[in-house]
């Protein structure tokens, strides 16, 4: 009897892919993976929104999930936290020092697979997913905003933008909330040269995106604590915000809740 019950339990476990991974175990996607933390006490059936977070240079999905304060905040928001992982130490995007000839196609395909897999395995609403990331993770977030704008409800890059300046144009603009420290020396607002490449100038990137998306008059005002933002919108209801804080190359979990709230006000999530 005990053997039969054990065999039944193992069969049920293997038949349910959602039970096979989580915040402490990898959700395999071929030779790549991601990790996910659903909201605490989630019933396993009710669809929830989610934040996908991309780590910085030499970061990891495990490291993101070890940030228990961020996990708790996202859970309290009623959202899932999804931590993605680059194939190597850095994200494979155009202009990155480790792969100057990269087209970024592999990373775009990886994020498409993550969204498809996570919405199949878990009760995550595909229409309520925000993409975010810090530093190099902010750079891949901008690449996705430009090349896969329909994959997410909005984008919140922090302290990172394109390498080698902005592209000539992007696909149909989405909602973007860019957050950056005014005293950042690792990824300065004006960028800096590294090896044979250069980090992009945030003002140039925003200018390109503003023109492409036909975003309107800038509204300036204090936002969250010492975060000061310039806000714009367009006729499609998308929002473009540029938020700065007096500090260096740093990340606060409150940036995620602020960006989500702004997307919510805009009716995007």
Secondary structure, 3 states (H helix, E strand, C coil): CHHHHHHHHHHHHHHCHHHHCCCCCCEEECCEEEEEECCCCCCCCCCEEEEEEECCCCCCHHHHHCCHHHHHHHHHCCCEEEEECCCCCCCCCCCCCCCCCCCCHHHHHHHHHHHHHHHHHCCEEEEEEEEEEECHHHHHHHHHHHHCHHHCCEEEEECCCCECCCCCCCCCCCCEEEEEECCCCCCCCCCCEECCEEECCHHHHHHHHHHHHCCCCCEEEECCCCCEEEEEECCCCCEEEEEEECCCCCCCCHHHHHHHHHHHHCCCC
